[in-house]
Amino acid sequence: MLEALACRTPLIATEAGASPQLATPQTGALCKNRDAQSLADLVEKILTLSPKDWEIISENARQLALSYDWTKKSAHFEKTLKHFLADNQ
């Protein structure tokens, strides 16, 4: 999903995993699980955005993707893992 966002692609995703944090009205749309009509409606909505709205959502998508700095995220994960391991010894 981050790769799509980084390419300025509005995201349509289902309510699973990190999707609710990534597929927001500012970056795309969140689709109900197992609801083909919801998916179709959201695809149509995204494809019929005005050029201005498309540009805004596309830029928001890019900025969200860029906010995920892998160096910082991996350091945070390592710190959390060490804390967890220390608590369970």
C-alpha positions, 0 to 999 in steps of 0.5 A: 500500500505504501508503494502505491501511495508513494506513486501518488495513487489514491488508495482503495483498501478493505478494513484489514491490517493497517488499511484504516490508517492508510486509506482515509478520505484524504488519501483514498477510501476504505471499503467494507469487507466482502462488499463488492458494491461498496468497492465498485462505488468507491472505484467510481468515486475515485475515477470521477474526481475532479482534476483538482480533487485528484491532485489533492488526494494524490499529493496527500497519498505521497506525503503519507507514504514519505512520512514512513521513514524506514530507518526510524520505523526499524529503530522503533521496532528494535526498541520495542522488541528489546523492551518486550524481550527484557520484560519476558526474561 
